[in-house]
Amino acid sequence: MFNPAAEAMPLPVLRALQLERLQATVERLHEHVPAYQGKFAAAGLTPADLKTLDDLRRFPFTRKRDLRDHAPFGLAAVGRTELRRVHASSGTSGKATVVGYDEHDLEVFAEVVARSLHAGGARPGMLFHNAYGYGLFTGGLGIHAGAERLGVGVVPASGGNTERQVQLIEDLAPEVIACTPSYALVLADALQRRGHTPGTISLQYAILGAEPWSEAVRQEVQARLGVRATNIYGLSEIIGPGVSNEDAGEQQGSYLWEDHFYPEIVDPQTEEPLPDGEYGVLVLTSMSRTAMPLLRYWTGDITRLLPGENKTGRTVRRMDGIRGRSDDMIILRGVNVYPTQIEAVLAHLQDLSPHYQLVLSRSGAMDELLLRVECARVDAALRQEVVRLVKAQVGVTIGCELCEIGSLPRSEGGKLQRVLDLRAPR
C-alpha cells in the first residue's frame, strides 16, 4: 500500500529532503556515470558545489540528445545485471530513447502511480480498465503496477481493438479507466454506437494522459462517459506516468510528487529559472531513481507551477495544464501557436467534432496552417466562423477544411499526432 503522508509533508521537511536527495543524486552521477563527470568538469562543478536548492541552477541540463548520444545504457548508474526492466519512449519526435529500471526504481514507479490513481479517484476494491499500451511504452506496465500497489483489480486491456474494449467495459463494469484523452473519445463514440448513455456506463473516473489536452476535451469526455476525468503526467526519461496527477475533486492542476521529482520552470530562451506562476519549460530531476537518474532533464513541456491547495492537505506544488511542447510550438508569421489553443476555439462551436488535424505547408516564403476538423454540417458560413474565431482568440489567420465525421485519423490507444508538417527543409 502506498504512503499518502508524503503528499502533506511540512514544507521545511520537504525542502530538506529534496536537498538531501539531490545531493545524493549528483554524487551518484559523478561517481558512476562518465558522461555526467564530463558535464560537471566542463562547468567547473563538483558535487560539493550543491549546498542549497538554489545551487541546482548552476548545474547543466540533460536533454533528449544526451540519451541518444549515450544509448542505450551510457547514462545508467548501475550495471546491466542490476536492471529489472527496460522501457523506451514512444519516439514520436524522433528515435526512441531507452531507459532502465532496477528493483528500487520499480518500487518508486509503483508508489508514485498509486498516489496518482488515488488522487484521480481510484480506491482499493474498484475494478480498473487499463487501456494504455503494454510493451516498451511505460504506460501499460507502469500504470498496471501502480494500480496493483493501490489495491485495485486491473483489467489489462492494452491499446487498440476498440470493439473488444467496449465489450470488456460492458461485461466487467469497471469503475476506473486509464487511456489517452483522444482514445477516450474514440471509446465514447463506440459506446454510443452500442446504444449506451452516461447512465448505462459503469465508469466513474478516467485517468487520462500521454498527450496534451484541453479543458474542452475534458468536458466532452465527462459528458459522454459520465466520469470525473483527471490528467496524469509523466515521461519515460524521468520514470513514466505518475510524476503528477490532478485531484478528482478539484481538477485544478496536477499535484507533483516533489519528494521524488524536483521541478523547475525555465525560460525557453534564456534557460534561467522562473518563479512559480510563470509559464516556461518544465525541467525535472529524478531524485530517488538509482538505475538511471537524470539531472535537470529538459522535458520541452510548457507549463507553470502553482502552490498546493490547503483544502486537500497536500503541500506539494501543482503543475498547470500543459500548453504544448516547446518543440511542437508552431511559429506562424511571428505568432506562437499551440494545438491546444486551436482545440479550445473549436469547443465554442457545437457543430464541430473534437477530432481535428493541423497541416503545415509553405507557399513560397510564407508558412501556411490548415485546420482540418470533422463537422456534422459543411457550409461556407461555418468555415468562415472558425477562421474568424481562431484569428480573434489565437491571433493568426489560418485555412479551414470541414471534413465528414469519421474521416480524420483516430487514436488506437497511443499518442495521436495532431500536427502534420509538410514543409520542405529550408
Secondary structure, 3 states (H helix, E strand, C coil): CCCHHHHHCCHHHHHHHHHHHHHHHHHHHHHHCHHHHHHHHHCCCCHHHCCCHHHHHHCCCECHHHHHHCCCCCCCCCCHHHCCEEEECCCCCCCCCEEEECHHHHHHHHHHHHHHHHHCCCCCCCEEEECCCCCCCHHHHHHHHHHHHHCCEEECCCCCCHHHHHHHHHHHCCCEEEECHHHHHHHHHHHHHCCCCHHHCCCCEEEEECCCCCHHHHHHHHHHHCCEEEEEEEECCCCEEEEEEECCCCCCCEEECCCCEEEEEECCCCCCECCCCCCEEEEEEECCCCCCCCCCEEEEEEECEECCCHHHCCCCCEECCCCEECCCCEEECCEEECHHHHHHHHCCCCCEEEEEEEEEEEECCEEEEEEEEEECCCCHHHHHHHHHHHHHHCCCCCEEEEECCCCCCCCCCCCCCCEEECCCCC
